[in-house]
Amino acid sequence: MVYYGALSKGCQRCRQRKIKCDEGKPGCLKCAKSNRKCPGYRDLKEILFRDESSRIIGKARRVARSDMPGLPMSYALSQDPNTLAGNFFFARYNSFSGPPYCPEPDWLAQSYLEESPSNAIREVIEAVGLAAMSNISYAPDIAYKANQQYCRALVAMNQALDDPGTAIADASLMCVILLGLFEVVQSNESSRSNYWATHTGGALALLKLRGHEQFTRERGAQLFIQIRSQILLACMERNIAVPPALVETTCNFQTSTVRKLWKSRSVASPGSICEISFRLVNLQAAMAGGKITDPTVVTNKALDIDHDLQLWEASVPATWGFSVVDAAEAEAGSFLAGKRHVYSSTWVAEGWNNWRALRIVVNQLILRNERAQAEPDSNRLSRSRSIVCQLSTELCMSTSGFIGSPHILSLIQPLYLVSMETLNPQALRFFAAEQLHQIGVSMGVGQAARLAAVAFQRLKARDPPLSLHFTKNQHTPHGSKENSGEIGMVEQQYWEDKAVFIAEDNGSNVNIPKTFE
């Protein structure tokens, strides 16, 4: 008989959730609060001592057999790496199957399984999966395979574009979107400095070729929204004005039948937040290019944009509402200040977070330019500071709703924005950086891991600059044997910085989640 030591007396549900049980009779209070039937308590007398005779005998026999000489064995993966990569992609990255667009939820999977001499979608999906797997496992051999697969995807994509018929197909635009995703996952921008310019140019050419017809189908409109997001982010990161071709295509989408259909379903908001984001991107580009230098002009334009963002908030349908609930019983580390947001869908949550990120950037502009005035407006400064901190907090409270969803990738840049904002309390910035880190290690997204490392370094230094633009070229090469342990070193540095932060932190006005204590 083997003694197993002190065992938990809690009910089965509390033990599974790893939370303290009050052991109430006939059921515990935690189960009652969550309107669940308490499963009851186990009899500790039956499991405190266990008969392990058969297990020990079996173990002794296995040890005896292992001493016998035998032939050397070679081991191999139970599945082909490319097959594993495809499975990994559909388990973690397939955002196409979720709401609000589900007319053909299996379209991407069916395209992946199509037997053809050069299936570009299959090639690029497996490239993304291999890159993510290499980041999670710190495996340079898999990273090398990912790069090879990426090259094969480019060859297959070029073959598809040579045919005018396949060039305008949904599969071709989907491949362009996935090639952009590969760059985010691998995060190898320093070796592909011109990649995003080429990527944006190719995507815009395809959108122009596809014309109005792409907006007669929900799938075509969905693909447009995804590629538009990639192009806008690239423009914002590089301080480039919105390309006229994207403006023209967006106008066609705004007046399309699909857009009207989505508005009737309350999938799309009545107002266009995209048009507002265009103005913000163009303002930043004009400032970076020296076309606008007067702080007063910048402030006035930013105030106009912020006003229109407030009007957008007032116009959203009731179905876009969200609630703030007590998250005291949620998994530690997935909530902020004991609260979390609940949305009707991740699509709605994405919409709100896009709005929050835009308002944060706009009010950062207002703050910087108001400070440059001879006589700054103290009320305006106070208001913008409050907006930045409030929306940063709301953004972090929304993160728990994205856990386990491929849509969590949409949080990478907003979380980085929050983590780098010096107006935010240290604990809030740390929470945002940790969420970034978790995206990196759980999904294998190299960009998230690197941005988290940058954020932790800034927190450790206690002197981060006020960033008005998303960071450019923060990344280092990944995939070669020389840097195959880079993600691992990033994670090691993360824990070192976390320890320093906790040791040095002198408190803040944001409740620190249990995972930080």
N, C-alpha and C positions, 0 to 999 in steps of 0.2 A: 504494500500500500504506500502511496506517495502523498505527502501533505503538500497542498497547493497554496498555503498561506492565506492571508486575509483576502476575502472576496467581497465584491460590491454587493450591498443589500438592495440596491435600487431596482426599480422595475425594468423590464426588458427594453422598453422604448427609451428611457433615460440613459441606459447603458449603451445602447446603439448610438445615441446622439452625443454621448460622452459629456453629459451635463449632470449636475448634482441633483439627486432625487430626495424629496422630503420624506419618502417612505410612509406616506399617509395611508390609512386604512378606510375603506376597502381599496381605494385608488389614490395615486399621488396627485398633488395639486397642479403640477406642471401639465399633466395629461388633461386635467379638468379645464385649465385655462385655455388650452388649444382645442377644446371640444372633441377630444379623442377618448375612446374607452381605454382605460389603463389595463395593460395586459397582465398585471399582477406580478407577484414576486416568486423567485425560484426557491426551492428548499436547499439551503446551503449545506445541510447535513449530508445530503446525497452526493455532493460534488466536492466537499472539503478534502476528502480522502478518496483516491481512485486506485483501482487495481490496474497496475501497469505491467503485469507479468508477461502477457502475450506480446506487448510492444517491445519490451526489453529482450525477450527471446528472439524475436524477429530481427532486431537490430544486431544482436550478437551473430546471428547466422549470416547477415549481409556483410559484416566485417570479416567473417571467416572466408566467405566467398571472394571478397576483394583481395585477399592475400594470395590467391591462386594466380599463377602466371597466365597471361592472355595476350591476344594480338592487339596491337595499337589500333585505336579507332579514330576516325575522322568525323567531325561534326559539321553540319551545315544547317542553314536556316530552314525551318519547316516550310517556308514559302519564299517565292522569288521576291527580292527586295522591291521590285517595281510593283508587284501585286500588293505588298504591304503598304507601299507608298500611296497607291490608289485608295486602299481601304482607309488609311490614315486621313487622307484628304476628305473623303466623304463623311468621316466621323467627326472631323473638327472644323472644316473650312467650307462646307457646302451651304452657303447662305441663300442659294437660289431656291431651295425647297421650302423655305419658311414663309410666313405671311409678310406682306399682304398679297403677294403674287403667287397664287397656287393653281393657275389654269392647267399647267403641265409640270407638276412637281418633280417628275422623274425624267424630264428632258435631258438634263446634264448627265445623269447616270446612263441613260440610253445612248447618248452620244459617245460617252466614254467606252461603252461596250461594243460599239459598231466595229465590224471587221472591215478594214480598208488598208491598202498599202501604206498610206501616210495619214494616220488619224492624229491630227495636230492637237485636238483636245486631250486625247489620252496622253500624248507626250508631255504636254505642259502640266497636266494634273499630276502626273507621276513626278515631274521635276519639282513641283511645289511640295509634294509629300515627302520626297527624299530630302529636300533642303530642311524641312521642319524636323524630320526624324534625326538628321545629323546634328541639328542644334540641341535637341533634347538629350541625345546620347553622347554628345561631344565626339562624334565619330568622323575622322577625316576621310576614311574610305567611302562613307556614304555621301559626304559632301562632294567628293570627287565625282561620284556617280550622278549626283544632282546636277553638277555643271555639265556633264556629258549629256544628260537627259535634256537639259535646257538648250543645248546646241542642236539636238535632234528636233526639239520643238520648233526652233527658229527655222530650220530647214523645211519642216512640214508646213509651217505657216507661210513661208515664202512660196512654196508650191501652190498652196491654196489661193494666194493673192494673184498668182499668174493667170488664174482662170476668172474672167469677169463674173461668171455665175456664182462661183463659190466665194468670191471676194466680198460680196454683199450679204452673204448668208449670216445668220445669227451665230453660227459656230465660229466664224472668223472673228467677229467682234468679241465673243466670249474668250477666245484665245488671247486677244490683246489685253483684256482685263486680267486674265490669269498670269500673263507674262509680267504685268505690273505687280501682281500679288507676289510672284516669285522674288522680285527685287526687295519687297518689304520683308519677306520671310528670311531670305538670305542676308539682306542688309549689307550689300557689297558695293555701295555707291561710290566709294573712293576709287574703285578700279573701273567704274563705268560713269565717269563724270558727265558724259554727254548722253547717257541712256535716256533720261526723262525727256530731254528735248526731242530725241528721235521717237520715243514712245508717244508723246503728245502729238507730234506731227502726223504719225501714222494713224493714230486714233481719229484725229480730226478729218483726215482724208477719207477714212472709212465711213464716218458719220455723214459726210457730204455725199458719198456715193450711194448710201442707203436712202437718203432723201426722206420725203414725207411718208413713204410706205412703212417705214419702221415704226411709226406711231399709230398704225392701224391695228397693231397687235400688242397685247399686254407684255409679252415677252420682249418684244423689241423696245418698248418703253422702259422696261426694267433694266435692260442692258445699257440703255442710254444713261440712265440715272447713275449706274455704277461707274461707267467710264467718265462721266462728267465729274463725279466726286474725285477720281484720281487726277484728272486734269486740273481741277481747281486747287487741290492740295499742292500739286507741283508748282502751280503759278504762285501760290501764297508763300511756299518755302523759298522760292527763288526771286520773289519780288518782281514778277512779270505780269503785265496786264492780261486780262482775259482775252483770248484770241477771238477775233470777229466771227470766225466760223462757229465757235461754240455759242456765242450770243445768238447768231442766226438760227442754229439748230434748236436752242432752248426756246426761242420765240415760236418755232413751229410746234414744239412739244406743248407749250402752254395753251395753244389753241386747238390741240388735237382732241379727237373723240375719246381716246383713252384717258387723258387728263380730266376731261369732264366726267367720265364714268367714275374715276377714282374720287373725285370731289363729291359725287352723289353718294358714294359709299362711305364718305368721311375718311377715306384712306389718305387723300391729299388735302392739304389745308387750303382754305379759300384764297389766301394771299400767297405770293411767291417769295419764299425766303431766299431762293436762289438768286433772284434779281438783286436783292439787298447784298448778298455775299459778293456778287460781281462788283458792286460799287466799292465795297471795302477792299477787295483785292486790287482794284484799279487805283484806289487812293494810296495804298501802300506802295504800289509800283511807281506812282507819280512822285511820291516822297523819296523813294530810293533812287530814282533817276534824276532828281533835282528839279523836276518840273513844278513842284509845289514846295516852297521853303518857308513861307510865312506861317508861324505857329497859329495865328488867329484864323487863317483860312483853313488849316487842318482841323482845328478844334470845331469850327462851324460845320464843316463837312461831316466830321465824326458825330456831332450832335444830331445832325439830320438823319444819319444812318441809325443812330441809337433810337431816335424817335420812331422811325419806321419799324424797327424791331419790336418796340413796345406795341405798335399798332398790329403787327403780326400776332403777337401774343394774345391780344384782345379778340382776334378774329378766329382763333382755332375752335373747332366744334367741341361740343360737350364731351363727345366720345374720346377726345384727346386729353381729358383731365387725368390727373394722377393723384394718388393719396400718399400721405406720409404716415407710416405705421411704426409701432414699437418693434424693434428688432432684438429685444433682449435675449430671445431664445435662439437667434440665428447662429449659424456657424461663426466662430470667432474669426475676426479679420476680414469678414465680407461686408461689414457695415460700419458706419461712422456715427459716433456720438449716440449710439443706441437707437438710431433711426434708419429707415430705408424707404425708398420710393417703390410704389407699385403702379405699373402701367398696364394698359390693356394689351400691349404687344411690344416687342423689342423695336419694331418699326417706329412706333410712337415715341418710345424712349430715345431712339436715335434722333428723331426730329427735335425734341426738346433739347438734347445735348448739343446739337448743331447750333441751335438758337443761343444757348448759354455760352458756348465757345465764341460765337461771333460778338456777343455783347461784352464778354470779357476783353477781347482784343480791342474793340471799339473804345471801351472805357480806359484801357491802358493808353491808347492814343490820346484821349482827352486829358488824362493825368499828366502825361509827359509834356504835352504842348501847353497845358494851362500853367505848369510850373515855369515854362519859358517866358510867360507874360511878365511885363513890368509890374503889374498888380494882379496876381492870381486871385481868382474867385474862390474864396474859402468854402462856400457852400457847394460849388460845383466839384471841388476837390473831394470834399467829404462824401458827397453823393456817389461819385465814381468809385471811391475806395470801398464804400459799402456794397455797391453793386458787384464789384469784382470778388469780394470775400463771400457774399451771399450766394452768388451763382457758382463759385468754386465749390462751396459746401454742398449745394444741391447736386452738382455734377457727381461728386463723390458718393452721395447717398444713392444715386441711381445705379451704381456699378453692380450691386448684388443681383439685379435683374438680368444681367448679361452673362452671369456665370454659366458655363456649359454651352453657350450659344456662339456660333461663328460670328455673330454681329458684334462680339466683344472687340473685334479689331477696330471698330469705329471709335473706340475710346482711347486709342494710343495717343494721338495728338492732343485731344482735350486734356487727358490726364497729365501729359507732359507740360502743357500750358499751366495747369494748376500747380504742379510740383515746382515749377521755376518762378512762380510769382511771389516776390518777397513780401507783398502785403498780406499774404495768407499766413495764418499761424503755422508754426513748425510742425505740429502734429498733423494738421490737414495736408501739408505738403508731403510729409512722410507717408501718409496713407495713400496719396495719389501715386507716389513713387513705388510703393510696395505693390499696388494693383498693377502697375506697369510691369514690374518684375514677375509677378505671377502669370501675366499673359505671356511673357517671354519663356518661362520655364515650363508652363503647362501646354502651350501650343507650339513651341519651337519658333517663335517669331523673333528673329534676330534684332530687328529694329526696336522692339519693345524692351528687350534686355539691355541694349546699349543706351537707350534713352533713360532707362531706370538707373543705370550706372552713372550717367552724367548728372542726373538729379540728386543721387545720393552724395556724389562728390561735392556738389554745390551746397547741400545741406551740411556736410561735414565742414566745409570751408566757412560757412556762415556768411558768405559774401557773394551771393549770386547776382548777376546783373538783371535789370528789368528787361525782359525780352518781349518785344512787340511782334516778332515774327517767329514762326516755327523754325527750329534749328536746321541748318543746312550742313551737309557733309560732316556729320558728327561720327560717322561710322568708319570702321576699319575693315580691311579685307578679311574674308572668312572662306574657308574651303581648302586652303593649302595645308600641307603638313606643318609649315612653320607656325601657323596660327590656329591649329586644330583645337587647341585647348582654350581658345579665347573666351568662349561662352562660359566654360568652367571657371576661368579666372574672373570673369565678370561676376559670377555668382559668389565666388569667394570674397571679392571686394565688397559685394553687396552686404554680406553678413558682417564683415569687419566694420563697414560704415554704419550699419544698423546698431552694432554694439556701441560704437562711439557716440552715436546720436542719443541713445537711451541713457548712456552714462553721463553725458553732458547736459541733457535737456533740463531746463529749469522750470518747466511747466508752461502751459498755454491755456487759452480759454476754450479749447476744443477738447471734448472728452476723448481720451485715447482708448481705442478698442482693446479688448482683452489680449489680442495677439501681440500688442506692444508692451504689455506689462511684464 
